[in-house]
Amino acid sequence: MLNAGFVCPEVGTACELGFGQGLSANIHAAGLQGQWHGTDFNPSQAAFAQELAAASGSGARLHDEAFADFARRPDLPDFDFIGLHGIWSWVSDENRAVIADFIRRKLKVGGVLYISYNTLPGWAAFAPMRHLMTRHADVIGAEGHGIVRRINGALEFTEKLLATNPAYLRANPQIADRLKAIKDQNRHYLAHEYFNRDWHPMHFGTMAEWLEPAKVSYGCSAGYLDHVDLLNLTQEQQAFLAEIPDAMFRESARDFMVNQQFRRDYWVKGPRKLSGLEQVEAMRAQRVVLTSHRPDISLKVTGALGEATMSEAVYAPILDLLADHKPKALGQIEQALQGRAINLAQVRQAAILLAGAGHLAPVQEDAQAAKARRHTDKLNARLIALARSSNDVGYLASPVTAGGMTASRFHQMFLLALGQGRKQPAEWAQFAWQILAAQGQTLIKDGKSLPTPEENLAELTAQAKTFAEKQLPIGKALQIA
């Protein structure tokens, strides 16, 4: 929002509708000061989310109520932030009306709505194929076989259909690649993504109509890379869009240029623009931290136009300056690199691109991070304990970024070993192997299970050494380790 020139509120009260397993809700509740609320209709997911909230002591209030019931709760505050990730595409019009009314009543003036959803025109070509697959699962699939077997049957049928080279495929040749990608995805994910009763990709303009009664206005994309036109639009397209006077209609036209399939947007109730001076001052004060191992960072980034290469003359000095993983303000980076003829505009765009590529994260004030750490430490302790028997959760919470950092199951076990006083990678590997062996589990390498204890221990030791070199310094900087 700062990059787009908008005033962004301090988040003291926040709400997530449809939080799933509640991982992000709990990470943010632990990492940020304030009251966090949310609901998810699935009681088993809500129970897991409540367990994490109790473990962290964040005070997050997470429920298992339907949206209509949750919206009527008398104990909810007004919110600075309301978030929905993907839910909008998989609920009925009745639930959409409930959500829009909830936003109207409970989002504060100046508050921000985050909403993501499957988008047209990007889904237009595949929508008929999705309809055919779900009809097969409902009509041909045997009820007693469960959703996974019914999905497999639908995929097999669809593959055979396309093998007959129907006119639909000749008109939409990209469908074959889409189906091939779907076949490789987790079946439970596919059940949620494609085989829901409700599945409604939506034009941006239609979304705007739904949200109009909620009195929110479009702010900007929540995707960093969407803010860089050079990655997504040709010069001719940029010039065409610049001639469209209506900002909302301009977004609709842009979606056709990039064939948008999924939007992640911020909407604001009463948006206020920063002056040019205010924006520059706020941008200089914005602090960031490098979240990737510097030698492993590629200068390539992908947008709607394909792969692009970032300028080494600009990006290498910035990355080198951030390589110690200490938070730095963009103004500090600007000052440090004045001798390299790198200005604030270049530093600003570098921050956007590196954040979009997953290498950079904004950080909160040190005093806020210090208050949050007691909650993130408790949450991480619970997540790491779960990693001993499962790889279901691949993230830990950072009080520095107030967000999540990827951490594989083995990396979490290495952190557990380190926390118990084991200082060397070989000791971490031995510790992890004892946990795995006690459960009859082995590592998989190159698609094959390692057969002997010696091979498993050797692989774990190699991974522990890499972790010590690359991930551990970042974990320490983010106050995860």
N, C-alpha and C positions, 0 to 999 in steps of 0.2 A: 504493500500500500504506500509505503514511503517512496518507492521508486516511481509509482504512478502519481505522486503528489498529494496523497490524501492524509488527513489527520486520522490516526489510529488510536482507539481508546486503550487505557490501561485495563487489563482483564482481571477484574476482581470477582466476578461471578460468570460462570460458564456452564453450558449444557450441551451434551451430545445425545442426539436422538438416533437410536439404533446403533448402540456401541459394540455389537458383536460380542467378542470375548472380553471386551473392556480393557484391553491392553493399553491403547493410546489414551483412553480416559484416565486410567490410573497413572500412567507415566506423566501426563500433563498435570494431574492433580497433585502428584508428589513434587514435580519440578517447579511449579508456579504457586505462589501464595494466592489464596482466595478460595471461594466455594465452588465445588464442581458437582454437577448433578447430571443425571442421564437415565435413560430407560432402554431396555431391549426386551422384546416380547418372549424370547427364548429363556425359560427359567434356569436351565443348566448353565447357559452362558452368563446370565445375571449372577448366579451363585458363585461362579469362578471370579467374576469381576468384583463382587462383594468381598470375597476372600482376599484378593489382592489389596483392596482398599483398607481392610482391617489390618493386614500385615504392614502396610506402609504408615498407617496412622494419619493419612492425609485428610480424613473426614469426608471423602467423596461419598455422595449419596446416590447410589446406583440401584435402579429398580427393575422389576420384570413386568411392567405394566404395558398394555396397549397404548398407543399414542393418545387416543381419546381419553382414557382414564388418567394417564400421566398429566395431560394438559389441564385437567380439572383439579389437580392437587392444590389445596389451599396454602401449602407450606413452601411453595416455590418463590424465590425472589425474582426480580426482574434481572435480565442478563445483559452483560456487556458483549457476550459472544455466544452464538448458537451454531453448532456444527452438525451436518449430515453428510456422511460419506457413502455415496452410491445408493442409499436407501430410496431416494426419490424415484428411481427407475423401476423399483420392484414392489411398489405399493399401489393400492387402488386409488381411484379419483377421490373416494370418500376420505381416505387417510391423507391424501394430498391437501384436501380442504382443511382437515384438522391441523396439519402442520402449518399451513399458511396462516391460519387464524392464531395459532400459538405464537408464531413469529410476530404477528401484528400486536398481540397483547403483551408479550413477555420480553421482547427485545427492546432495550433502552434506546432512547434517542441518542444517536451517535454510535450505537452498537453495530457490531459486524456479524453478518451471517456468512458461514462457509457452506457451500452446497456443491456436490459433484454428482454427475449423472451421465448416462449414455446419451449421445447426441446424434441428431440428424444434421447433415446428410450422411455422415460417416457410416451409420448402421443401415442405411436404406437398402443397399444391395443384399445384405445378409439377412435382413428381417424375414423374407419369405422362407429361407432355409431354416432359420430358427423355428418358425412356425411348423414346418414339415417335421422337424426332429421331435418337437414336443408332442405333436399329434401322433407320431409313431409310438412314442413312449406311453402315451395315454391309451391308444386304441389297439396297437399290436403287442406292446410289451405286456408280459404276464404279471398280474398284480402281485403274486406271491414271490416274485423274484427280486424285489427291492429296486431302489432307484439306480444303483450302480449298474446292474445288469440291464435295466431298461435303457439307460444312457448308452451303454456299449452296443445294444441292439440297434438303437436309433442311428448311431454313428456308422455302424456296419451297413445298414440299409442306405444311408445317404451316400456313402462311398460307392456302393454298387450303382445307385442312381446316376451319379456323376460320371461313372465309367461308360454309361450309354451315350455320353456327349450330348446332353439336352441343349435346346436353344438357350435356356436360362444360363447355362454355364458358358456358352459361346458369347452371350451378351455381357457376362460378368466373370471373366476368366480369373479374377483375383480370388474368387470363392474357393477354388481348389486349394490355394495356399492357406486360406483362413481355416478350412476344415482340417488340413494337415496339422496346423498349429494346435487346434482344439483337441485333436486326438492325443496329443502329448501332455495335456493338462490333467491335474487331479480331478477325479470324477466328482468328489464332493463339492469342489469349487464350481465345476460345470453345472451341478444340480442347482446351485444358488444363482449362477450367472445367467444360464440360458433356460432352465427348465422350471422356473418359478411360474406360478399361475399368472402373476402380473409381470409384465415386461414391456416397458413403454419408453423407448428412446424418444427424445423430444428436441424440437428446434429451440434455439435460444430465444426466439421471439415468443414461442409458446410458454417457455419458462417465465419470461417477463410478465406475461398476462396472468399466470398463476400467482406471482408474487406481488402484483400491483396492489391488491387489497391490504397486503402486509406493510405497505408504505416504505418499502426499501428500494434503493436505486443501485444499479450496477456500478461497482467500483473498479475491479480489475481482476485479471486471472490470478489464481493462487499458484499457478505453475510458473516457476522462474523463467524457464526458457521461452515461454510465450511472450515475454516482455522484450525479446530481442528479435526485431523484425528481419534482420539480415539472415537469421537462421530459418525463417519460415516463409518469407514472402519475397518474390522477385521485385526488382525496381518498378516494373510496370504495375504489379499488383499493389505495391505501396502507394504509388501515385493514384491509382484508381480509388483505393479506399480513402485517401486524403480528400477526395472531392465529394465524399458523402457527408452531408452536413449533420445528419442525425447519428449520434454515437451508438445508440442501440441497434439501429439498422446496419450500421457499419460492422458490428460484431456478427450479425447474421450473414452478411456478405463474406466476411473473413472466414467463417466456418466452411463455406463452399470452396474457398481457395485452398484450404489445408485439409479438406475432407474430414472435418472434425468428428471424432468418434466418442470422445469423453471430455467433458468440460469440468474444470475445478475453479470455481469463481467465488469472489468476495462481493457481497451486497451490503449496503450500508443504509441505516435508517437516519437520514439527514446528513449526507456526506458533506464534508467541509474540505476545501482545497487549501493546501499550504501555499504561502507566497514563495516566490523563487528563492528569496533569502532564507526563509524558514526551512525550505526543503534542503538547500545546500548545507545549512548548519546541522540539521538533523542527520543528513547523510554522513557528514564528517564525524559525527558523534557515534554513529552505529558501529558496534564492535562485532567482530567475527572471529572464528577459530577454524583452523584447518583440521578436518576430520579424516583425512586419508594420509597414507604414508607417501611422503613427497616423491621418492624415486619411482613409485608405481603409478603416478598420475599421468595419464595421457592428455595431450593437448587437443585431442579430437572430441567433438561434441556433435550430437545429432539433433536436427530439427526437422520440420516438415519438408524442407528442401533436400534433406539428406545429410551426409556427414560433412562437417566443416572443421578446419584446423585453426586453433587459436594462435595468435601471433606470439612466437617465442620471445621476441624482444620485449613484449609487454608482460606476458604471463610468467615467464621464468623468474624474473626478479621479484614479482609479487609472491609467487610460491616459495621462493627461497627465504623471503622475509618471514613467511608464516610457518616455515618448516619446523620451528621449535614448538608448535602447537599451543602457543600462548595467545590469549585473546588480544586483539589489536583493533583500534578504531580505524575506520577508513581514512580519517584525517591523518592518523599516525603513518599509515602506509603511504599516503600522498606526500607527506613531509619527508619521509625516509628515502623516497625514490625521485625527489625533485631533480637530482643530478642525472637521472636516466631519462629526463624529459617525458615522464609519465604523469599525466594530470588526473584530477579528480574524476572527470568523466570516464577515463579509461579504467581507473580503479573501481568505480561504481559498476561499470559493465562487467569487469572481471569478477566482481563479487556475485553478480547475478548469474553469470555463466557457470562459475565454479560451484555455486550453491545448487544450480539446476542439474549439474552433473554429479551431485552428491559428495563433493569434496569439501564443502564449506558450510558452516552453520552460523546463524546469528547467536549472540550470547547475551544473557541478562546481567544486571549489575552484580558485583561481587557480594554485596550485602544480601541480596535476594538469593543468590546461589548458596551462601552460607546457611541461611534459614532453611532452604529446601533440602540440604544434604541429609539431614537426619531422616527425612521421609524417603528420599531416593535410596539411601543405604539400606533401609529396612525393606523397601520394595525389591531391590536387587538381591538381597539375601534370600527372599522368598523365591524369586525367579531362578536363581542359581541352584537352590535346593531342588526345584522341579527339574532342572537340567540333568540331574543325576540319573533320572529314569526316562527322560523324554526329550525330544528335540522340537517340541511344539512351539516354544517361544524363543525366537532368535534375536531378542532385543533386551537391552538394559537401559535404565534411566540415568540421564546426566543432569545434575543440578546446574551445570554451567550453561547448557543450551536449553534447559527445561524441556528437552525432547528425548527421543530414543536414539540409541547407537546400536548398530548391528553387532551381535555377538553369538557365534555359533555355540552349539552344545559343548564342544570340546574346549572352546575358549572360556566358557563359563566355568567348566570344571577346573581349568588351569587357575582361574581367579580364586576359586574355592580353595585349591591347594595353597596358593600364595597367601591367602588370608589365614590359613592354619599354620603358617610358619615355614612352609617349604619354599626355598629360595631359588633353586636351580631348575631349569627346564626338564632335566632328566627326572627330578623328583615329582614335578607336575605330571609328567607322562606316566610314571609308575602309579601315582595316586589315581589318575583317570582310568588306567587299565584295571586296577583292582575293583573299581566300581563297575566297569563294564563286564569283567569276567564273572563277578558275583551274580550277574543277571544273565549269564550265558550269551552275551552280546559280543560281536566282533566288528572291526572296521571294514568298510568296503572301499576298495581302491581299483580304479580302472574297471568298474562294474563288477568286480569279483570280491567275495568275502575273503579276508586274509585268514589262512587256516591255522597258523601256529601262534602261540603267545609271543614268541620272539619277533615275528613279523609285525604283529599288532603293536608291540611296545616300541619297535623301531619307527613305525609310522607315527605314532603318537609323539615320540621324542622329536622327530623332525618337525612336526606341526608345533610343538611347544617352543622349539628354538625360533621358528618363524614368528610365532606369537610374541615372544620376548623382544624380538628385533623390531617388529612392525606395529603390532596392535597395542602392546602394553604401554608404550610411551603415550599413545593417544588416549588410552583408557585412564591413565594417571592425570593427564591434562584436563580431561573431561570429568574428573573426580568420580569415575566409575570403579577404578582399581584402587 
